Amino acid sequence: MEVTKKTKQRLKSCDTIFPMGDDRKTFKVGEKVVYPTHGVGIIDNITEKVLNGETVEYYVISIPSLDMNILLPLRNATDLGLRRLSGKAEIKRAIESLEEKKEIKGMDWKARQQNQMNMLKSGKIENVADVVNILYNRQKLRDLPIQERRLFEAALTHLIDEISCVLGLDEESAKRTIFSHLENIKTA
């Protein structure tokens, strides 16, 4: 999949950071946002569509890392998990948490995968970092099943995108930061 140059440039120029706050119900065109499981995107437009005779307003959000556009109804976008980018302090805490070994014990693979998927769907950057941490450590012990590999890749991409956007790093620098912290894991 190829991301358009225009979208890539807009995402890379994350010069407008909107900290989390109480006013999370309205997002503006051009604003960088996070949609759980999809990652960082840009609100390209607000459009109207008629469904069952009712006019509904939607955010049109481009997700460059997935080369995808999604539509989210304005009225319940935050209920669906749409949020502003994390603040710098939250990002730094998430990065630092990568050095704490995390694992899920006492669950079969299906329950473990569901738990990790729920963490990713929460959209919280600290949960995304935890999924990366858990699966990174599991893959050091044995090969991950395909579902967990995909989950790891999705969480890692989400983490890289948000770190690079908030801290103003290029993708490769964000990736190096993540892996350098993962390699410095402190065992209890």
C-alpha distance (Angstrom), angle and dihedral (degrees) to the residues before:
residue distance angle dihedral
M1 . . .
E2 3.76 . .
V3 3.78 122.1 .
T4 3.78 114.3 -142.8
K5 3.79 115.1 -108.2
K6 3.80 91.6 -125.5
T7 3.81 93.5 55.0
K8 3.80 92.3 42.9
Q9 3.80 91.4 52.4
R10 3.79 92.8 48.4
L11 3.79 91.9 50.6
K12 3.80 92.7 45.4
S13 3.80 91.0 52.8
C14 3.78 93.6 66.5
D15 3.76 91.3 162.2
T16 3.78 94.0 138.2
I17 3.77 111.0 68.3
F18 3.78 116.4 -177.2
P19 3.81 110.9 -160.3
M20 3.77 119.4 -141.6
G21 3.77 112.7 -93.0
D22 3.77 145.6 144.5
D23 3.81 93.6 -78.9
R24 3.80 94.9 74.3
K25 3.79 97.9 130.9
T26 3.77 97.4 82.0
F27 3.76 126.9 55.8
K28 3.76 125.2 -179.2
V29 3.80 131.7 -134.0
G30 3.81 107.8 -92.5
E31 3.80 93.5 26.0
K32 3.80 118.7 132.9
V33 3.81 111.8 -126.1
V34 3.79 140.2 170.4
Y35 3.77 123.2 -124.6
P36 3.84 112.9 -169.3
T37 3.81 115.9 -107.1
H38 3.80 89.6 8.7
G39 3.80 100.4 60.5
V40 3.79 131.3 -154.5
G41 3.77 118.6 5.3
I42 3.76 142.4 159.9
I43 3.78 126.4 -119.9
D44 3.79 100.7 -122.9
N45 3.76 99.2 176.1
I46 3.78 147.6 -18.3
T47 3.77 112.5 -124.2
E48 3.79 138.4 176.0
K49 3.77 127.1 -130.5
V50 3.77 129.7 -179.8
L51 3.80 114.7 -126.9
N52 3.79 120.7 178.5
G53 3.79 89.8 -17.3
E54 3.81 93.3 -52.4
T55 3.81 123.0 111.9
V56 3.79 110.5 -131.2
E57 3.81 125.9 -172.1
Y58 3.81 117.7 -137.7
Y59 3.77 136.8 -169.8
V60 3.80 111.2 -128.5
I61 3.79 104.2 -146.6
S62 3.78 124.4 -173.8
I63 3.80 115.8 -150.5
P64 3.83 104.3 -162.0
S65 3.82 96.6 -171.4
L66 3.81 89.3 59.5
D67 3.82 96.3 33.1
M68 3.79 87.0 -127.5
N69 3.79 140.8 128.6
I70 3.78 120.3 -148.8
L71 3.79 132.7 -169.1
L72 3.80 119.3 -140.9
P73 3.80 123.4 -178.3
L74 3.81 110.4 -114.1
R75 3.78 94.1 -137.6
N76 3.79 95.7 62.3
A77 3.80 105.0 18.5
T78 3.81 93.3 119.6
D79 3.81 90.6 47.3
L80 3.81 86.5 56.3
G81 3.81 88.9 53.9
L82 3.80 102.9 -98.4
R83 3.79 108.3 152.9
R84 3.76 143.0 163.0
L85 3.78 120.7 -97.9
S86 3.79 115.6 -78.4
G87 3.79 117.9 -101.1
K88 3.79 121.9 -106.3
A89 3.82 92.2 -102.7
E90 3.83 91.5 54.1
I91 3.79 91.0 48.3
K92 3.80 92.0 50.0
R93 3.83 90.9 49.7
A94 3.81 90.2 49.8
I95 3.81 91.0 50.0
E96 3.81 92.1 48.0
S97 3.82 90.5 48.7
L98 3.81 88.5 62.7
E99 3.82 87.6 75.3
E100 3.81 91.9 61.4
K101 3.79 111.0 84.9
K102 3.78 109.3 -123.4
E103 3.76 127.6 -174.9
I104 3.75 139.6 163.1
K105 3.79 112.4 -128.3
G106 3.76 132.9 -174.7
M107 3.80 97.5 29.1
D108 3.75 131.1 110.4
W109 3.81 116.1 -122.0
K110 3.80 94.2 -97.4
A111 3.81 94.6 52.8
R112 3.80 90.7 42.5
Q113 3.80 91.7 51.7
Q114 3.82 91.7 47.5
N115 3.80 90.5 49.9
Q116 3.81 91.6 51.1
M117 3.80 92.0 45.7
N118 3.81 89.8 52.2
M119 3.81 89.2 50.5
L120 3.81 90.2 52.8
K121 3.81 92.3 45.1
S122 3.81 90.4 53.5
G123 3.80 86.4 72.4
K124 3.80 92.5 -145.9
I125 3.78 110.7 140.4
E126 3.82 92.5 -137.5
N127 3.83 90.0 55.6
V128 3.80 91.0 48.4
A129 3.82 88.9 51.7
D130 3.82 89.6 49.4
V131 3.83 91.5 53.3
V132 3.82 89.9 50.6
N133 3.81 90.1 47.8
I134 3.82 95.4 47.9
L135 3.80 95.5 46.2
Y136 3.80 94.0 41.9
N137 3.80 89.3 56.0
R138 3.82 92.9 44.8
Q139 3.80 91.8 52.6
K140 3.81 89.7 53.8
L141 3.82 88.0 61.8
R142 3.81 99.4 41.2
D143 3.78 141.3 -15.6
L144 3.77 113.0 -74.5
P145 3.80 119.4 -120.6
I146 3.80 113.2 -110.1
Q147 3.84 94.1 -100.3
E148 3.80 92.4 52.6
R149 3.81 91.3 44.9
R150 3.80 89.9 54.3
L151 3.79 90.6 46.7
F152 3.82 90.3 49.9
E153 3.80 91.6 49.9
A154 3.82 92.5 47.8
A155 3.82 92.9 48.5
L156 3.80 92.0 44.8
T157 3.82 92.3 50.0
H158 3.80 90.6 48.2
L159 3.81 91.2 49.4
I160 3.82 93.4 46.5
D161 3.82 92.1 48.6
E162 3.79 95.4 49.3
I163 3.80 94.7 43.1
S164 3.79 92.6 48.6
C165 3.79 92.3 46.8
V166 3.80 97.3 46.6
L167 3.81 97.9 39.0
G168 3.80 95.3 37.4
L169 3.81 94.0 -120.0
D170 3.77 127.1 144.0
E171 3.80 116.1 -112.8
E172 3.81 94.9 -101.4
S173 3.83 93.2 50.9
A174 3.81 91.1 49.5
K175 3.81 89.8 50.1
R176 3.82 91.7 49.6
T177 3.82 89.8 49.6
I178 3.80 91.6 52.3
F179 3.80 95.2 47.4
S180 3.79 94.3 43.8
H181 3.80 88.7 56.8
L182 3.79 92.5 44.7
E183 3.81 89.7 52.8
N184 3.83 90.1 53.2
I185 3.80 94.1 58.6
K186 3.77 112.8 155.9
T187 3.78 114.9 -142.9
A188 3.77 118.9 -143.4
